[in-house]
Amino acid sequence: MELHFLRSISQTIPLLKRDPEAARTARDSLDLVFHMSNILETGLDRHTLSILIAFCEMGLNLELLAAVVKELRRESPTSSFSTEPVALSR
């Protein structure tokens, strides 16, 4: 799974570098997801959200992914999952 994820990311990054429109769309999408995440007070940072989005694009089961995030929060409350919402720069 991890190797497949790394391959997927390594194939996507060069495409974004060559296509500024695709890079802008990806940034805008991440901004929107991050804004929604803050409204819902999930405490997820941009990096974590981008990983979750990549997993969704790979076709992972959303309910399973949500269960994994919840379990990780229970096991490691001081991880990269912030407990306070982050203010948007816009």
C-alpha positions as CSV (number, residue, x, y, z in Angstrom):
1,M,0.0,0.0,0.0
2,E,2.7,2.5,1.0
3,L,4.7,1.8,-2.1
4,H,1.7,2.3,-4.3
5,F,1.0,5.6,-2.6
6,L,4.6,6.8,-3.1
7,R,4.4,5.8,-6.8
8,S,1.2,7.6,-7.2
9,I,2.6,10.8,-5.6
10,S,5.8,10.6,-7.5
11,Q,3.9,10.4,-10.8
12,T,1.6,13.3,-9.8
13,I,4.2,15.8,-8.7
14,P,5.9,16.1,-12.2
15,L,2.5,16.5,-13.8
16,L,1.7,19.4,-11.5
17,K,5.1,21.0,-12.2
18,R,4.5,20.9,-15.9
19,D,0.9,22.0,-15.8
20,P,0.5,25.2,-13.8
21,E,-3.3,25.1,-14.2
22,A,-3.5,21.6,-12.7
23,A,-1.2,22.8,-9.8
24,R,-3.5,25.8,-9.2
25,T,-6.6,23.6,-9.3
26,A,-5.0,21.2,-6.8
27,R,-4.0,24.1,-4.5
28,D,-7.6,25.5,-4.7
29,S,-9.1,22.2,-4.0
30,L,-6.8,21.7,-1.0
31,D,-7.7,25.2,0.2
32,L,-11.4,24.4,0.0
33,V,-11.0,21.1,1.9
34,F,-8.9,22.8,4.5
35,H,-11.5,25.5,4.9
36,M,-14.2,22.9,5.3
37,S,-12.0,21.0,7.8
38,N,-11.7,24.1,9.9
39,I,-15.4,24.8,9.8
40,L,-16.0,21.3,11.0
41,E,-13.2,21.6,13.6
42,T,-11.5,18.4,12.5
43,G,-8.1,19.6,13.6
44,L,-6.5,18.2,10.4
45,D,-3.6,20.1,9.0
46,R,-3.0,20.6,5.2
47,H,-0.4,17.9,5.0
48,T,-2.7,15.3,6.6
49,L,-5.6,16.4,4.4
50,S,-3.5,16.1,1.2
51,I,-2.5,12.5,2.2
52,L,-6.2,11.7,2.9
53,I,-7.2,13.1,-0.5
54,A,-4.5,11.1,-2.2
55,F,-5.8,7.9,-0.5
56,C,-9.4,8.8,-1.7
57,E,-8.1,9.3,-5.2
58,M,-6.5,5.9,-5.0
59,G,-10.0,4.5,-4.3
60,L,-9.7,3.6,-0.6
61,N,-12.9,3.0,1.2
62,L,-13.9,6.3,2.8
63,E,-15.5,4.7,5.9
64,L,-12.4,2.6,6.5
65,L,-10.2,5.7,6.0
66,A,-12.3,7.6,8.6
67,A,-12.1,4.7,11.0
68,V,-8.3,4.7,10.7
69,V,-8.1,8.5,11.3
70,K,-10.3,8.1,14.4
71,E,-8.1,5.2,15.7
72,L,-4.9,7.1,15.1
73,R,-6.3,10.0,17.1
74,R,-7.2,7.7,20.0
75,E,-3.7,6.2,20.0
76,S,-1.7,9.4,19.6
77,P,-3.6,12.5,20.7
78,T,-0.4,14.6,20.3
79,S,0.2,13.6,16.7
80,S,-0.1,16.0,13.6
81,F,-3.8,16.2,14.3
82,S,-4.1,19.6,15.9
83,T,-6.8,20.0,18.5
84,E,-7.4,23.6,17.7
85,P,-8.8,24.9,14.4
86,V,-6.3,26.9,12.3
87,A,-7.3,30.4,11.1
88,L,-7.4,30.8,7.3
89,S,-5.1,33.3,5.7
90,R,-7.9,34.6,3.4
